[in-house]
Amino acid sequence: MRVLIGIGGGIAAYKVCEIISSLFKAGIEVKVILTAGGEQFITPLTVATLSRHPAYTDRDFWQPIHHRPLHIELGEWADLFLIAPLTANTLAKLAYGLADNLLTNTILASTCPVLLAPAMNTEMWEQTSVQRNWQLLCQDSRYHSAGPGAGLLACDRVGMGRMSEPETILAYIHSLFHTQGKLDLLGKRVLISAGGTREFFDPVRFIGNPSTGKMGLAIAQAAVYRGAIVTLVHSTLPDAEIDRRISKIPVVNSEQMQQQMLSQFATADLTIMTAAVADVKPAHYSDRKLPKHLLPTELKLAPVADIIAELSKVKQPHQKLVGFAAQTGDIITPALEKLERKKLDAIVTNPVDLPDSGFGSDRNQAIILTKDGQRFDILPCSKLEMAHQILDRI
């Protein structure tokens, strides 16, 4: 896997150093093109040291040719092109097919997917001309966007135009390697639940579980990268930048999750229940914190609704409904029972008693079981990779 990175002239260029380093550590070969503006913020020596390849600049582009033209060689070499930060100037050139430097010439001489990470002042980003150029470029299926996001900018303005964080861009890079840029879920509506519900018995104490929502968020990211319209009903979620194309609906307890999932379900083409929903809740709730000496020695419990079973009852023929089963020991037998009893299209069963797997981990493994008797094993991998494998099979 080979990534060619074009660094534009913006203060966010410093973030690209982390991206280069992370890609190299993951075994991905990286080469870097620095624009003249990019060189004002980061040196060729820095990116050459991190990438273990020479940094290419316009000075190299205009040297006498001793072999094939540089922009042709780099364009053919790349499996994926990342432009970060993408400036308003480079955006305008790409939108209209202009080529007056090494970076823009190489883009036109390549055919691989291009990931764009815009970064600029809010007023610049919101200019009618910039938005026109952005929309024009986004109509080309070769181009994919990572951001921009909102936040504190280098000009001290708070607003849109902040370059996406390296973690977000890296996730998109790995997704593009998996999908090769194909938008196979384009226009499909995907509904996902994530996180562990909390069933309170007073304002500060609850029954819960260790679910962090990482798996559900990974599936939401993978689906939106593949063109889906994604709604994420979530309780707990990791502290991470979340793609603003994902529509997020926060909930706390199982009753709230039940209401939101039922209200969103009718328009969903695919629903995946990754949330670790409580099986029971305290039978009584105190609206004031109970003093320690009044805490019950025995906590009376009441059942909660089985959300996915309720969804199954109203599922239409064109809809697909997929469950998750976090298990210990034998993960197959209970999953098959749930698959049949709840009339699901498929169930993803994953062990939570193995190292580097399950709750809170960045990695996971699983077995997908379908209603027509198929079985697909997912070997240990990142949760984002597992998310793509799930979507592949479904």
N, C-alpha and C positions, 0 to 999 in steps of 0.2 A: 504494500500500500504506500502510495507516494502523494504527498500533499505539497502543493506549491502555494506559498503565502505571499500576497502583495500587501505591503505596509504603506498606507497613505500618510499624509501630513496632518497629524492630530495628536494631542497629548495622550489619547488613549493608546497610542502605539506601545507604551510601556507594558500594557497588559498582554501584548502578543508574545512577549518573552516567556511568560508562563505557558502559553499554548505550545510554543515551539519545544520547550523543555519536556512538557507532558507527552507530546506526540513521540518525541525521540525515546522516552522511557518506555512507551508502549510498543516500540519496535516499528514505528512508522517513519519512513524516510521523508525528510523535510528539506526543501530548498526555498530561499527567500528572495523576493525582488523588493528593493527599496526605491520608492519614488524620490524625487528631489526634495519634496516636502517631508517625506518620511525620514530622510537623513538628518533633518533639523531636530528630530526628537529622539532618534535612536541610531547608534553607529553601526556600520557594516561589520565591525569587529565583534560587536555583541551578538548579532544574530548568526554570524559565521561560527562563533564559538559554541553557541547553543545548538545549532543545527548540524555541525560537523561538515558543512559545505560552504563554499565561498558565497558571500552575499552579492547579488547582482544589482547593478545600478545602471543609470542611463549612460555612464561613461563606458561601461562594457558594451552597451548596445551599439554605440557609434564607433567602436574600434574597427579597424580593417578586418575583413572576414578571412580567416585562415581555414575554416571548415564550414559546415552548414550554419545558416543564420541563427543567432542565439535565441530569438523569440520562437523560431520554429522548433528548435530542439527542446526548449523548456515546455512549450505547448504540448508537444507529443509525449514528453516525459510524465506529465502530471496525470494522476487519476482523479484528483480533486483540487479545485482552486479556491482558496480562501482569500478574501480581500478585507483586511481589518487594520486600522479603521477605514471604512469607505467614506471618503469626503464628498462634499457637494460637487466639487470639480470633477472627480473621477466618475461619480454617478452620472453627471451630464454627458460625459464622453461615452460611457457604456450605453446609455439610453439611445444615443444617435449613431453608434458604431464608429466613433472617432478613434484614431490611433496616432498619437504623437509622442509616445514615450515607450519604454520597454514594457511596462505593465500592460498598457492598453493594447499594444501590438500582440503581446503573448496571449491575451484573452481571445483576441480574434483568430489567433493561430491554433487555438485549442478547441476541443469538443467536449471536455469533461464537465461535470456539474460544477457550478460556481456558487459558493456560499458567501453572502454579503453581510457584513457587520457594520452598519452605518454608525457614525459618531459625529455630532456637530452641535452647535448652539441651538437652543430651542427655536429662536426666531428664524434661524437658517433652515432648520428642518421643516418648519411650518410654512415657509414661503410657497406660494402657489406654483412657481416654476420648479422647485425641488420636488414637491409632491407629484407634479405632473411627470417629471422624469422617473420618479420612484415607481409610480403606477405603470408607466410604460415598460419599465424594465421587468416588473413583476409579472407582466403578461407573457414573458418568454419563459417557457417551462425549464430552460436550462438553469435559470437563476433561482436561488433559494435564500430566504431572509432569516437572519438571526438578530432580531431586534429591529430598531433600537428600543431601549427601555427608558424608564423615567427615573429621575433621582437628582442628586446634587452634581452639577456640572462644573468644569474647571473655571468657568466664568462667574461662578457663585450663583448662577441661576438654578432653580429647581424646576425641572420639567422634562419633556421628551427630548431625546437626542443622545442619551447616555449609551455608550457601547455596551453590549451584553457582556456579562462576566465570562472569564475563560472557561469555567465549568459548563456553562450553557453552550458556548461555541463548541467545546470538545464533544459534548453529547450529540450535537447536531452533526459534527464531522463523522462520528462513529455510525450514526444513523444513515447518513448518506452512503457510507461504504457498504452498509447492509442492503439498502434499497436501490443503490445506483441512481438515486434521484427520481425513481418512479413514484408517482402519486396514486397508488392503487386504491386508496380510500377516499379519493377526491369526491367531496360532496356528501359522503356518508356521515350520518349522525351517530356518534359513539358516546354512550353514557357509562361512566365509571364511578364506582364508590371506592373510597380509600380511607385508611386510618382505623384506629380503634375507638369505639364509642365509650363514653364515660357515663355511668349510671349513678347519679349522686343520691346519697341519703341525708345529707345536709349541705349547706353551701360550700363546704371545703373538702368533703370526703366523698369518695366514689368507689364503685367497683369498675375496674378497667382491665386492660391487657397491654402488652409491650409493643403493639403495632405502631409503627412510625408513619405509615402511609407511603413509604418509599416505592413499594411495588406498584401501587395504584398510580402514583405520579409518573413513574417510568412508562407505564402503559399509555397514560394520557399524552406524554411527550412523544412517544413513538407514533401514536395515532395522528397527532397534529402534524408531525413531520411528514406523514404520508398523505396529507391532504384532508383529513377528517375534520368535521365540526364537532368539537369535544366539549362535553360538560362533565365536570368533576365534582361530585358530591363528597365532601371530605370532613373528617373530624381532625385528627392529628395529621400534620404534614411536616416534612423536614424543612429546616430553615435554608431555603435555596431560592434562587431566582426562578420564577415560573413564567413560562411563555404566556404573554398576554392574550394570545389567541385561544387559550384554554379558559372556558367559562367556569368559574369556581363558585360553588355554593357551600358555605361552611355550616356545619351542624355540630352538635355536642353529643346528644344521646341517640339511642336506637329509635325512639319515637320520631324525632326530627328527621333522622335519615330515612325512615319509612315514608314519611310524608313527602319528602323531596324526591325520592326515587320513584314513587308512584306518580307524582305529578309530572315528572320528566320522561317517564317510560314510553308513553304512547308515540312519541315522535322519534324514538331511537331505532336505528337499524341494528345496532349491536350494543348489548349491555354486558359489562363485565363487573361482577361483584367481588372486588378484592378486599373490601373492608372487613375487619375483624369485629363483627357486630356482637354485642353481648347476648348471651343466651338467657340471662335472668337479670332482674333489677331489684333493688330494695323494695319491699312491699309498702313501706311508709317513708315519707319525705318530711324532714323538718326544715322550715324556712329560716331557722336560726341555727347557728353553729351549736352543736350539743357539747356541753361541758364534758370533760374527760370522764368524770364520775358518773355521768348519765349515759355514756355509750352502752348500747345493748351488748350483753355477753353472747347473745344469739341473734343473728341478723335474719329476719324473715324475708324470704325472696318470693318474687312473682315472675312468671314467664313473660318474655317479650315476643312481639310478632316475628315470624319467620319471613323476612322481607323478600328473599329470592323466591320462596314458595308462593308468595302472593303475586309477584311479578309473573311467575310461570302460569298462573291461572288466567291472566288476561293477555298473555303473549299471542300475537298474531302470526300467521304462517311465514310472513316475510322477515320476521324479527329473529335474531339469534340471542340466546341468553346463556352466559357462561359464569360458572361459579368457581370459587376458590376453596380449598380445604387445607388448612394448616394442621399437620398431623405429626404424631410421634410413633415410633415403631413401625407397624404395618401401615403404610400410607395408601395402599391400593384398595383393600376391602371396604373401609368406611367411605372412601371416595366413590366407589361404584354404587354403594347403597344410596348415597346422597344424589348421585347422578340420576338414578332411576326414580327414587321417591319424589324428587323435586322436579322431574321431567325437564331436565336441562339439555341443551344441545351439546355441551361439553363441560368438563370440570378440570381444573388445574390443581393437582394435589402436590404439596411441597412439604418436605421435612423441616421441622423447627428444632429438632434435637441433634442436628449435625453441625460441626464447626463451619463458620463462615457461610451460614445459610439461614434463611428465615427472618424473624423479627429483627429490625434494626441494622441488619447487615447490608452492605453495598452489593453483595453477590447473592445468588440464589441458585436453586436447582429444582426441577419439578418433573412430573409426568402428566401429560395431557391425555385424558380419557374422553372419548366421544360417544354419543348415543348410538352410533352405528358400529361400535365395537373396536374402533381404532385406538391405538396407543402410540404416543410420541414422547420420547424421552428427551429432556433438556438437561444436558450436562452442566456442571457448575460454570457460571459465567456472571457477568455483570447483570444487574436487574434490567438495565436498558436493553442489553442483548436478549435477555429472556423475554422481555416485552415484545420485541420484534419477532422472535420465534413463535410466540403465542399468536400474534396477528397473522403471521405467515400461515399457520396451520388452520386458523379459523377462517 
